[in-house]
Amino acid sequence: MRVLITGGQGQLGRALQAALAGHEVSAPGHAELDVTDAGKVREAVRGFGPEVVIHIAAWTDTAGCEADPARALQVNGEGTRIAAEACARAGAAMLYVSTNEVFDGEKAEPYHEEDEPNPINAYGRSKLEGERYVQSLLERYYVVRTSWLYGPGRVSFPEKIVQAAREQGQLRLVTDEVASPTWTVDLAGAVVRLIQKPAWGVYHLSNSGYCSRLEWAAEILRLSGLEGIPVEPTTQREFGAPYRKAAFSALANVRGARLGIELRPWQEALAEHLQTSRSDSGAAAPATQVN
C-alpha cells in the first residue's frame, strides 16, 4: 500500500511510519509540506500517487488556537479542505485524525461516533471544520477521533509529570477534565488496520477506559516509583487556563470494535510506554508529548 502522511515527522507520524513497515510511505514534515499551501499539497499527492492519505498535520496548541482562532481555522480547517480536495482529484482515500475536543463534555458517558459534536473551544471548532470538509468532499474517508496523545519522540504529559514531581516535590492537577490517554504506538497500529478495510466513516480510537488529569498523573507517579509525591486536586477554573476543556470527553469505540479493531486499557499502554522509555534512555526517567 502507498501511504502519504501529512505531518509525518511528529510523534504520531513517526509511530505510523513504524506501523507501516513494509509499505511504501512518504511522510513529509511541516518544513517540507505546509498543508495550507494548496499547490504544494496537490503536487505532493499527485507526485507520490498514494492510495491513502493520512492527514495528521494540525495546530494542536489549545491555548494558541484560543488566542488566534483565525489561524486555527486556516491550519486545521482550510488545511484539511486542501488535503481533501487533493485526494478527490487524485482518487485517493483519506484518513483524518480529529479529536475528542469536538464534544462539549455535557454527556455523562463516553461519546459514540454518532453523537452530535458541539465544541467549546477554538481548537475543537477548527478540528470539526476539518471533519466537515472531509465528509463533504470525499466518499472514501475515515475520520478518526482520538484523545490525549502521548508517545515516543517528544516530551509528553507523562514525562512532564515526572520532571515536575522531581523538581517541585508536589503537583496540582485538575479533576474536571476526563478523557482517555492514548499511546501513539497503539493508535498507529489501529489506524493501519483500519485503512486496510474499505469501511468508510467516523471512528473513535483511543485506549480503553478513562480518567481525570489528576488520576492520569497519579498512575504515572505510581509507575515511576514516585507515588509519595503529593498531588493537589483543583478545577479548570481554579487552574486559570485561557481556554475551556470539556469536563468529560471520553470516546466509545463502537464502529471500530465491530471491525475487530480495539485498543487495550490506557493503564497497560502507559506502563509499556514508561518501561520502553526507560529502556531506550538507560535511565530511571523516561524521555519522550500529548495532544
VEXVEXBA-379844 format. One record per residue: residue in one letter; chain; x, y, z of N, C-alpha, C, O in turn. Coordinates in steps of 0.1 Angstrom, whole numbers, m for minus. Layout:
<pts>
PT  type  mol  n.east  n.north   n.up  ca.east  ca.north  ca.up  c.east  c.north   c.up  o.east  o.north   o.up
PT     a    A       X        Y      Z        X         Y      Z       X        Y      Z       X        Y      Z
...
</pts>
This chain:
<pts>
PT  type  mol  n.east  n.north   n.up  ca.east  ca.north  ca.up  c.east  c.north   c.up  o.east  o.north   o.up
PT     m    A       8      m12      0        0         0      0       9       12      0      19       13      7
PT     r    A       5       22     m8       12        35     m8       5       45      0      m7       48     m2
PT     v    A      12       51     10        5        59     20      13       72     22      25       72     24
PT     l    A       6       83     21       12        97     23       7      101     37      m5      102     39
PT     i    A      16      105     45       13       110     59      17      125     59      28      129     59
PT     t    A       7      134     61       10       148     63      13      150     78       8      143     86
PT     g    A      23      159     81       27       160     95      34      147     99      34      143    111
PT     g    A      41      141     89       47       128     92      59      127    101      63      116    104
PT     q    A      65      138    105       76       138    114      73      141    128      82      142    137
PT     g    A      60      142    131       56       144    145      55      130    152      58      120    147
PT     q    A      50      131    165       50       118    173      41      108    167      45       96    166
PT     l    A      29      111    162       20       101    157      25       97    143      25       86    139
PT     g    A      31      107    135       36       104    122      47       94    123      48       85    114
PT     r    A      56       95    132       67        85    133      62       72    138      67       61    133
PT     a    A      52       72    147       46        59    151      39       52    139      39       40    138
PT     l    A      33       60    130       26        54    118      37       49    109      34       38    103
PT     q    A      48       56    107       58        50     98      63       37    103      65       28     95
PT     a    A      65       35    116       69        23    122      58       12    119      61        0    116
PT     a    A      45       16    121       35         6    120      32        2    105      27       m8    102
PT     l    A      37       11     96       35         8     82      48        2     75      49        2     63
PT     a    A      56       m3     83       68       m10     78      65      m21     68      56      m29     70
PT     g    A      71      m20     56       68       m30     46      59      m24     35      58      m29     24
PT     h    A      53      m12     38       45        m5     28      53        7     23      64       11     28
PT     e    A      49       13     12       55        24      6      50       37     13      38       40     12
PT     v    A      58       44     19       53        56     27      61       68     24      74       68     23
PT     s    A      54       79     23       60        93     22      55      100     34      43      101     36
PT     a    A      64      106     42       59       112     55      66      126     57      74      128     66
PT     p    A      63      136     48       69       149     50      64      156     62      53      155     66
PT     g    A      73      163     68       70       172     80      65      185     75      64      188     63
PT     h    A      63      194     84       58       208     81      67      215     72      63      222     63
PT     a    A      80      214     75       90       221     68      90      217     53      93      226     44
PT     e    A      87      205     50       86       200     36      72      202     30      71      205     18
PT     l    A      62      202     38       48       202     32      39      211     42      34      205     52
PT     d    A      37      223     38       28       232     45      14      229     40      11      232     28
PT     v    A       5      224     48       m8       219     43     m17      231     40     m28      229     34
PT     t    A     m13      243     43      m21       255     38     m17      260     25     m23      269     19
PT     d    A      m7      253     19       m2       257      5      m8      247     m5      m3      236     m6
PT     a    A     m19      251    m11      m27       242    m20     m18      236    m31     m19      224    m34
PT     g    A     m10      244    m37       m1       240    m48       8      229    m43      10      218    m50
PT     k    A      15      230    m32       24       220    m27      17      207    m23      22      197    m25
PT     v    A       5      209    m17       m2       197    m13      m7      189    m26      m5      177    m26
PT     r    A     m12      196    m36      m16       189    m48      m4      182    m54      m5      171    m59
PT     e    A       7      189    m55       19       183    m61      24      171    m53      28      161    m59
PT     a    A      24      172    m39       28       160    m31      19      148    m34      24      137    m35
PT     v    A       6      150    m34       m3       139    m36      m2      134    m50      m1      121    m52
PT     r    A      m2      142    m60       m1       138    m74      13      131    m77      13      121    m83
PT     g    A      23      137    m71       37       131    m74      39      118    m67      45      109    m73
PT     f    A      34      115    m55       36       103    m48      25       92    m53      28       80    m53
PT     g    A      13       97    m56        3        87    m60      m2       78    m49      m2       66    m52
PT     p    A      m5       83    m37       m9        74    m26     m23       68    m29     m31       73    m35
PT     e    A     m25       56    m23      m38        50    m22     m46       56    m11     m58       58    m11
PT     v    A     m38       60      0      m45        66     12     m36       78     16     m23       77     17
PT     v    A     m42       89     20      m35       100     27     m40      100     41     m52      101     44
PT     i    A     m30       99     50      m33       100     65     m30      115     69     m18      119     69
PT     h    A     m40      123     71      m38       137     74     m38      140     89     m48      140     95
PT     i    A     m26      141     94      m24       144    108     m18      158    111     m17      162    122
PT     a    A     m14      165    100       m8       178    102     m19      187    108     m30      188    103
PT     a    A     m15      194    119      m25       202    126     m18      211    136      m7      209    139
PT     w    A     m25      222    140      m21       230    151     m28      226    163     m40      228    164
PT     t    A     m22      219    172      m28       213    184     m27      221    197     m31      216    207
PT     d    A     m20      232    196      m18       241    208     m32      247    212     m36      257    206
PT     t    A     m38      242    222      m52       247    226     m51      262    229     m60      269    225
PT     a    A     m41      266    237      m40       280    241     m37      289    229     m43      299    228
PT     g    A     m29      284    220      m26       292    208     m38      293    200     m40      304    194
PT     c    A     m45      283    198      m57       283    190     m68      293    196     m74      300    188
PT     e    A     m69      293    209      m78       302    215     m74      317    213     m83      325    212
PT     a    A     m61      319    213      m56       333    211     m57      337    197     m58      349    194
PT     d    A     m56      328    187      m56       331    173     m66      321    166     m61      312    158
PT     p    A     m79      322    168      m88       313    161     m88      313    146     m91      303    140
PT     a    A     m84      324    140      m84       325    126     m73      316    121     m74      309    111
PT     r    A     m61      316    127      m50       307    123     m54      293    125     m51      284    117
PT     a    A     m61      290    136      m65       276    139     m74      271    128     m73      260    123
PT     l    A     m84      280    123      m92       276    112     m85      274     99     m88      266     91
PT     q    A     m75      283     97      m67       282     85     m59      269     84     m59      262     74
PT     v    A     m53      265     95      m44       253     95     m53      240     96     m52      231     88
PT     n    A     m62      240    106      m70       228    109     m82      226    100     m87      215     98
PT     g    A     m88      238     96      m99       237     87     m96      238     73     m98      228     65
PT     e    A     m90      249     68      m86       251     54     m75      241     50     m76      236     39
PT     g    A     m66      238     59      m56       229     55     m61      215     52     m57      208     43
PT     t    A     m72      211     60      m78       198     58     m86      199     45     m87      189     37
PT     r    A     m93      210     42     m100       211     29     m91      209     17     m94      202      8
PT     i    A     m79      216     18      m69       215      7     m65      200      6     m64      195     m6
PT     a    A     m62      193     17      m58       179     16     m69      171     10     m67      162      2
PT     a    A     m82      173     14      m93       165      9     m95      167     m5     m98      158    m13
PT     e    A     m94      180    m10      m96       183    m24     m85      176    m33     m87      171    m43
PT     a    A     m72      176    m27      m62       169    m34     m64      154    m35     m62      148    m46
PT     c    A     m70      148    m25      m73       134    m25     m84      131    m35     m84      122    m43
PT     a    A     m94      140    m36     m105       138    m45    m100      139    m60    m104      131    m68
PT     r    A     m91      148    m62      m85       149    m76     m77      137    m80     m77      132    m91
PT     a    A     m70      131    m70      m61       120    m72     m67      106    m71     m61       96    m74
PT     g    A     m80      106    m66      m87        94    m64     m82       86    m52     m83       74    m52
PT     a    A     m76       93    m42      m71        87    m30     m81       87    m19     m88       97    m18
PT     a    A     m81       77    m11      m89        77      2     m81       86     12     m69       89     10
PT     m    A     m88       91     22      m82        99     32     m86       95     46     m98       92     48
PT     l    A     m77       95     55      m80        93     69     m75      106     76     m64      110     76
PT     y    A     m85      112     83      m83       125     90     m83      122    105     m93      117    110
PT     v    A     m73      126    112      m72       124    126     m78      136    133     m73      148    132
PT     s    A     m89      134    140      m96       145    147     m94      143    162     m85      136    167
PT     t    A    m103      149    170     m101       150    184    m114      148    192    m125      151    187
PT     n    A    m113      144    205     m124       143    214    m129      157    217    m140      159    222
PT     e    A    m121      168    214     m125       181    217    m136      187    208    m139      199    209
PT     v    A    m141      179    199     m153       183    191    m165      182    200    m176      186    195
PT     f    A    m164      176    212     m176       174    220    m176      184    232    m165      189    236
PT     d    A    m188      187    237     m189       198    248    m187      192    262    m186      200    271
PT     g    A    m187      179    264     m185       174    277    m197      173    286    m195      171    298
PT     e    A    m208      176    280     m221       176    288    m226      161    291    m235      159    299
PT     k    A    m221      152    283     m226       138    284    m220      131    296    m208      134    299
PT     a    A    m227      122    303     m222       116    315    m215      102    312    m211       95    321
PT     e    A    m215       98    299     m209        86    295    m201       88    282    m203       98    275
PT     p    A    m192       79    278     m184        81    266    m192       84    254    m202       78    252
PT     y    A    m186       93    246     m193        97    233    m192       86    223    m181       81    220
PT     h    A    m203       83    216     m203        74    205    m201       82    192    m202       94    192
PT     e    A    m198       75    181     m194        81    169    m206       89    163    m204       99    156
PT     e    A    m218       85    166     m230        93    161    m234      104    169    m244      112    166
PT     d    A    m228      106    181     m232       118    189    m229      131    182    m219      132    175
PT     e    A    m237      141    185     m236       154    178    m224      162    184    m224      165    196
PT     p    A    m214      166    176     m203       174    181    m208      188    185    m218      193    179
PT     n    A    m202      194    195     m205       208    199    m193      213    207    m193      214    219
PT     p    A    m183      217    199     m170       221    206    m172      234    214    m180      243    210
PT     i    A    m164      235    224     m165       247    233    m152      255    233    m151      264    241
PT     n    A    m142      251    225     m130       260    223    m126      261    209    m131      253    200
PT     a    A    m117      270    206     m113       273    192    m106      261    185    m108      258    174
PT     y    A     m99      253    193      m92       242    187    m102      232    183    m102      226    172
PT     g    A    m112      229    191     m123       219    188    m131      224    176    m134      216    167
PT     r    A    m134      237    175     m141       242    164    m134      240    151    m139      237    140
PT     s    A    m121      243    151     m113       242    139    m111      227    135    m111      225    123
PT     k    A    m110      218    144     m109       204    140    m123      199    135    m123      190    126
PT     l    A    m134      204    140     m147       200    135    m149      205    121    m155      199    112
PT     e    A    m144      217    118     m144       223    105    m137      213     95    m142      211     84
PT     g    A    m126      208     99     m118       198     91    m127      186     89    m127      181     77
PT     e    A    m133      181     99     m142       169     97    m152      171     86    m155      163     78
PT     r    A    m158      183     87     m169       186     78    m165      187     63    m172      183     54
PT     y    A    m153      192     62     m147       193     48    m145      179     43    m148      176     31
PT     v    A    m139      170     51     m136       157     47    m149      150     43    m150      143     32
PT     q    A    m159      151     51     m172       144     48    m179      149     36    m187      142     30
PT     s    A    m178      162     34     m185       168     22    m178      166      9    m184      166     m2
PT     l    A    m165      165      9     m157       165     m3    m153      151     m8    m149      149    m19
PT     l    A    m154      141      1     m149       127     m2    m160      117      1    m168      119     10
PT     e    A    m160      106     m7     m168        95     m4    m160       84      3    m166       77     12
PT     r    A    m148       83      0     m139        73      7    m130       80     17    m120       85     14
PT     y    A    m135       80     29     m128        87     40    m130       80     53    m140       72     55
PT     y    A    m120       82     62     m122        78     76    m119       91     85    m109       98     82
PT     v    A    m128       94     94     m125       104    104    m122       97    117    m131       90    122
PT     v    A    m110       98    122     m107        91    134    m105      101    146     m95      109    146
PT     r    A    m114      101    155     m112       109    167    m105      102    178    m107       90    180
PT     t    A     m95      109    184      m88       103    195     m86      113    206     m91      124    205
PT     s    A     m78      110    216      m77       119    228     m64      117    235     m58      106    235
PT     w    A     m59      128    240      m48       128    250     m36      120    245     m31      111    252
PT     l    A     m31      123    233      m20       116    227      m7      118    234      m4      129    239
PT     y    A       1      108    236       15       108    241      22       97    234      16       87    230
PT     g    A      35       98    234       43        88    227      58       91    226      62      102    229
PT     p    A      65       81    220       80        84    218      82       95    209      74       98    200
PT     g    A      94      101    210       98       112    201      97      126    206     104      135    200
PT     r    A      89      128    216       88       142    221      85      141    236      80      131    241
PT     v    A      88      152    243       84       152    258      69      154    259      63      163    253
PT     s    A      62      145    266       48       145    266      43      146    281      51      148    290
PT     f    A      30      144    283       24       146    296      31      137    306      34      142    317
PT     p    A      33      124    303       40       116    314      53      121    318      57      121    330
PT     e    A      61      125    308       75       130    311      74      143    318      83      146    327
PT     k    A      65      152    315       63       164    321      60      162    336      64      169    345
PT     i    A      51      153    339       47       150    352      58      145    361      61      149    372
PT     v    A      66      136    355       78       130    362      88      141    365      93      142    376
PT     q    A      91      149    355      100       160    357      95      170    368     103      174    376
PT     a    A      82      174    367       77       184    376      77      178    391      80      185    400
PT     a    A      74      165    392       74       159    405      88      159    411      89      162    423
PT     r    A      98      156    403      111       156    409     117      170    412     124      172    421
PT     e    A     113      180    404      118       193    406     110      201    416     116      209    424
PT     q    A      97      199    417       89       207    426      85      199    439      82      206    449
PT     g    A      85      186    438       81       178    450      66      178    453      62      171    463
PT     q    A      58      184    445       44       183    446      38      188    433      44      194    424
PT     l    A      25      184    431       18       187    418       4      192    421      m2      189    432
PT     r    A      m2      199    411      m15       204    412     m22      200    399     m18      206    388
PT     l    A     m32      192    399      m39       187    387     m54      188    388     m60      187    399
PT     v    A     m60      190    376      m75       191    376     m82      178    376     m77      168    371
PT     t    A     m94      178    383     m102       167    384    m114      168    374    m121      158    372
PT     d    A    m116      179    368     m128       181    360    m125      182    345    m131      189    337
PT     e    A    m115      174    341     m112       171    327    m109      156    326     m99      152    330
PT     v    A    m119      149    320     m118       135    319    m118      130    305    m127      134    297
PT     a    A    m108      121    301     m108       116    288     m99      103    288     m97       98    299
PT     s    A     m95       98    277      m87        86    276     m73       88    271     m71       92    259
PT     p    A     m63       87    279      m49        88    275     m47       78    264     m51       66    265
PT     t    A     m40       82    253      m39        73    241     m24       73    237     m18       83    233
PT     w    A     m18       61    237       m4        59    233      m4       59    217     m11       52    211
PT     t    A       5       67    212        6        68    197       9       55    191       5       52    179
PT     v    A      17       46    197       20        33    192       8       25    190       6       18    179
PT     d    A      m1       25    200      m13        17    199     m23       23    188     m29       16    180
PT     l    A     m24       37    188      m32        43    178     m28       40    164     m36       38    155
PT     a    A     m15       41    162       m9        39    149     m12       25    144     m16       23    132
PT     g    A     m11       15    152      m15         1    149     m29        0    145     m32       m7    135
PT     a    A     m38        7    152      m52         6    149     m55       13    136     m64        8    128
PT     v    A     m49       24    133      m51        32    121     m47       23    109     m54       23     99
PT     v    A     m35       17    110      m30         9     99     m40       m3     96     m42       m6     84
PT     r    A     m46       m9    106      m56       m19    104     m68      m14     98     m74      m20     89
PT     l    A     m72       m2    102      m84         4     96     m83        8     81     m92        5     74
PT     i    A     m72       13     77      m71        18     63     m70        6     54     m70        8     41
PT     q    A     m68       m6     59      m68       m18     50     m82      m23     48     m84      m34     42
PT     k    A     m92      m16     54     m106       m20     53    m114       m9     46    m113        2     51
PT     p    A    m122      m12     36     m130        m1     29    m143        1     37    m154        0     32
PT     a    A    m141        4     50     m153         7     58    m153       22     62    m148       25     73
PT     w    A    m158       30     53     m157        44     54    m165       50     66    m176       44     69
PT     g    A    m161       61     71     m170        67     81    m162       73     93    m150       74     92
PT     v    A    m169       75    104     m163        81    116    m160       71    126    m168       62    129
PT     y    A    m148       71    133     m144        62    142    m138       69    155    m133       80    154
PT     h    A    m140       62    166     m134        67    179    m123       57    183    m127       45    186
PT     l    A    m111       61    182     m100        52    185     m91       58    196     m83       67    193
PT     s    A     m92       53    208      m84        57    219     m82       45    228     m90       35    227
PT     n    A     m72       45    237      m70        34    246     m83       34    255     m88       44    258
PT     s    A     m87       22    258      m99        20    265     m99       25    280     m88       26    286
PT     g    A    m110       28    285     m111        33    299    m109       49    298    m106       54    288
PT     y    A    m110       55    310     m108        69    310    m105       74    324    m106       66    334
PT     c    A    m100       86    326      m95        91    339     m95      106    338     m96      112    327
PT     s    A     m93      112    350      m91       127    350     m76      129    348     m68      120    349
PT     r    A     m73      142    346      m58       145    346     m51      141    358     m40      136    358
PT     l    A     m58      144    370      m52       140    383     m50      125    384     m39      121    388
PT     e    A     m60      117    380      m58       102    380     m47       97    371     m40       88    374
PT     w    A     m46      104    359      m36       100    350     m22      103    356     m13       94    356
PT     a    A     m21      115    362       m8       118    369      m5      109    380       7      105    382
PT     a    A     m15      105    388      m12        96    399      m7       82    394       2       76    401
PT     e    A     m12       77    383       m8        65    377       6       66    372      15       57    373
PT     i    A       9       77    366       23        80    361      33       80    373      43       73    372
PT     l    A      29       86    384       38        87    395      40       73    401      51       69    405
PT     r    A      29       65    402       30        51    408      39       43    399      48       36    405
PT     l    A      38       43    386       46        35    377      60       40    377      69       32    374
PT     s    A      63       52    381       76        58    381      83       57    395      94       62    397
PT     g    A      76       51    405       81        50    418      81       63    426      89       65    435
PT     l    A      72       71    422       71        85    428      57       87    435      52       98    436
PT     e    A      51       76    439       37        77    445      37       85    458      26       89    462
PT     g    A      48       88    464       48        96    476      47      111    473      45      119    483
PT     i    A      48      115    461       47       129    457      32      134    459      23      128    453
PT     p    A      30      144    467       16       148    469      10      155    457      17      163    450
PT     v    A      m3      152    454      m10       157    442     m22      164    447     m31      158    452
PT     e    A     m23      178    445      m34       186    450     m45      186    439     m42      190    428
PT     p    A     m57      183    442      m68       184    433     m72      198    431     m73      206    440
PT     t    A     m75      202    418      m80       215    415     m90      214    404     m93      203    399
PT     t    A     m96      225    400     m105       226    389     m99      234    377     m90      242    380
PT     q    A    m105      233    366     m101       241    355    m102      256    358     m93      264    355
PT     r    A    m113      260    364     m115       274    368    m104      279    377     m98      290    376
PT     e    A    m101      271    387      m91       274    397     m77      275    391     m68      283    394
PT     f    A     m75      266    381      m62       265    375     m59      277    366     m48      281    364
PT     g    A     m70      283    360      m69       295    353     m64      294    339     m57      303    334
PT     a    A     m66      283    332      m62       281    318     m70      291    309     m82      294    312
PT     p    A     m64      296    298      m71       306    290     m80      300    280     m83      306    269
PT     y    A     m85      288    282      m95       282    273    m103      272    281    m100      269    293
PT     r    A    m114      267    275     m123       258    282    m120      244    276    m118      242    264
PT     k    A    m120      234    284     m119       220    280    m132      213    285    m137      216    295
PT     a    A    m136      203    277     m148       196    280    m145      188    293    m135      182    295
PT     a    A    m155      189    303     m153       182    315    m152      167    314    m145      160    321
PT     f    A    m160      161    304     m160       147    302    m160      145    287    m171      147    281
PT     s    A    m150      140    281     m150       138    266    m143      124    263    m137      123    252
PT     a    A    m145      114    271     m141       101    268    m148       96    255    m160      100    253
PT     l    A    m142       87    247     m148        83    235    m151       68    236    m143       60    241
PT     a    A    m162       64    230     m166        50    230    m163       45    216    m168       50    206
PT     n    A    m155       34    215     m151        28    202    m162       18    199    m161        6    203
PT     v    A    m172       22    191     m183        13    187    m180        7    173    m181       m5    171
PT     r    A    m178       16    164     m176        12    150    m163        4    148    m163       m6    140
PT     g    A    m152        8    154     m140         1    152    m141      m13    158    m136      m23    153
PT     a    A    m148      m14    170     m149       m27    176    m157      m37    168    m154      m49    168
PT     r    A    m166      m32    160     m173       m41    151    m164      m47    140    m167      m58    135
PT     l    A    m153      m40    137     m144       m45    127    m132      m53    134    m123      m57    127
PT     g    A    m133      m54    147     m123       m61    154    m111      m53    158    m100      m58    161
PT     i    A    m113      m39    157     m102       m30    160    m104      m24    174    m113      m15    175
PT     e    A     m97      m28    184      m99       m23    197     m85      m20    203     m75      m27    200
PT     l    A     m84      m10    212      m72        m7    219     m73      m11    233     m83      m10    239
PT     r    A     m61      m15    239      m61       m20    252     m63       m9    263     m64        3    259
PT     p    A     m65      m12    275      m67        m2    286     m55        8    286     m44        4    284
PT     w    A     m59       20    290      m48        30    290     m37       28    300     m26       31    298
PT     q    A     m41       21    311      m31        18    321     m20        9    316      m8       11    318
PT     e    A     m24       m1    308      m14       m11    302      m5       m4    292       7       m6    292
PT     a    A     m11        5    284       m3        12    274       7       22    280      18       23    276
PT     l    A       2       29    291       11        38    298      23       30    304      34       35    304
PT     a    A      20       19    310       31        11    317      41        7    306      53        8    309
PT     e    A      37        3    294       47        m1    284      54       11    279      66       10    276
PT     h    A      47       22    277       54        35    273      65       38    282      76       41    278
PT     l    A      62       39    295       72        43    305      84       33    306      95       37    307
PT     q    A      81       20    305       91        10    305     100       11    293     112       10    294
PT     t    A      94       12    281      101        14    269     110       26    269     121       26    265
PT     s    A     105       37    274      112        49    275     125       48    284     135       53    281
PT     r    A     123       41    295      134        38    304     145       30    297     157       32    298
PT     s    A     140       20    290      150        11    284     157       18    273     169       16    271
PT     d    A     150       27    265      157        34    254     167       44    260     177       46    253
PT     s    A     164       50    271      173        61    276     184       55    285     194       61    287
PT     g    A     181       43    291      191        37    300     191       44    313     200       43    321
PT     a    A     180       52    316      180        60    328     166       57    335     158       50    330
PT     a    A     165       62    348      153        59    355     142       67    350     130       63    351
PT     a    A     144       79    345      133        87    340     131       86    325     141       85    318
PT     p    A     119       85    321      116        84    306     119       97    300     119      108    306
PT     a    A     120       97    287      122       110    280     115      111    267     121      111    256
PT     t    A     103      111    267       96       113    254      84      122    255      78      124    244
PT     q    A      50      134    242       41       146    242      27      143    241      23      131    238
PT     v    A      19      153    244        5       149    244      m3      159    236       1      171    234
PT     n    A     m14      154    231      m23       163    223     m30      173    231     m38      181    226
</pts>
